[in-house]
């Protein structure tokens, strides 16, 4: 499932991500890499970003990048 489709409030494990070097670089900067668990905090209304918790930090991901991250429910 995509990170964008994960239910709010659930903890998910990142499996993989699709995209070029830029997407991978951005996700690694934010601490989101395969094997890492993230919790979906909220989906901003009107096409806004997805807020996730990565090791105690709140991180905002645009919906375009969130749609490229493959996850599974932990």
Order of alpha helices (4+ residues) and beta strands (2+ residues): beta-alpha-beta-beta-beta-alpha-beta
